[in-house]
Amino acid sequence: MFSKHPKGLIAAALANMGERFGFYIMMAILTLFISAKFGLSETTTGYIYSAFYASIYILALAGGVIADKTKKFQRHYFGGINTDGCRLFDYCHSYSYSGS
């Protein structure tokens, strides 16, 4: 199955999986910390979590704009816009079912 792929593909995939795992664990710990430290409700904590998570993607888009202005990478910017629509749809879909 992996005979035609580069040798480092498995290592890169495992590193990416570990990074994602750590990221989502830290995001869960962030919500628990906010609730415990500041005594906020779960709803307020969810709003803070959502704003922080949204800022990750907004800042990536802003970084794409800066890259376009400085290095003229137009194709990468427009590719990011296409995937942002998918992310927005996924966020709205998961948010509508999170209350039940």
N, C-alpha and C positions, 0 to 999 in steps of 0.2 A: 504494500500500500504506500509506503513512504520511500520506495526505492528511487523514484525520479525527483524527489524533493531534496532541497539542500540539507546538509548534515545538521545545521544549527536550527532547523525549523522546530524540532521537538523542544529544544531548550528555550527558544523564544516563546513558544506557545505556553510552556510551563511557567516561564517568568511572567508572562502577561496574565495568566490565570492567577498566580500568586498576588500580583499587583491588584487585580480586580477584587479578589477576596479580601485583601487588606483594606482596600478603599471602602467597600461596603460594610465591613466590620467597624471601621472608624466612623462611618456615617451613623451607624446604629448606636455606637457609644456616644456620639455627639448628642443624639436625641435624649439618651438616658441621662447624660451629664446636665443638659439644659433643664430637664424636668427636676432632677434631684437638687442641683445647686441653686437654681433660681425659683423653684417651687411653681413653675408654670404648668398650666393644664396641657393635656395631650394635644388638644386642638391648636393651641398657641405654639407648642413645640413643633407640631407638624408644619405650621406656616413658616416658622424660622428655618426648619429643615428644607422645605420646598424653595424658599428664597435663596438659601445657600447653594442648593443643588442647581437651581436655574442660573445662578451667577457663574457657575462653572462653565456652562455652555455659552452664556452671553459673553464672558470674557474670552472664550476661545474664538467666537465670531469676531470680537473686537481685535484680537490678535491677527486674524485673517485679513481684516481691513488694513491693519498696519503693515502686514507683509505685502499686501497688494500695492500699497503706496510706496514702499521702499524697494521691493524686489520685482514687482510686476508679475506676481503669480496669479493671474486672473482665473485660470481654470480651477485652482484649488478653492478659491473663494466661492465660486458658483456651485461647486460640488458640496461645499459645506452648507449652503443655503438649502439645497435639495434634502440633505439629511436632517436639517433642523425641522423641517415640516414633519418628517416621520417621528422625530423625537417629541414634538409638540403633540401630535396625535396620540402617541403612546402615553405621554404624561396625562393628558386629558382623559383618556380611557381608563387608566389605572386610578386616577383621582376620583372618578365618578363611582367606582366600586369599592373604594377604601372605607366608606362609612358603614358598610353593612357587616 
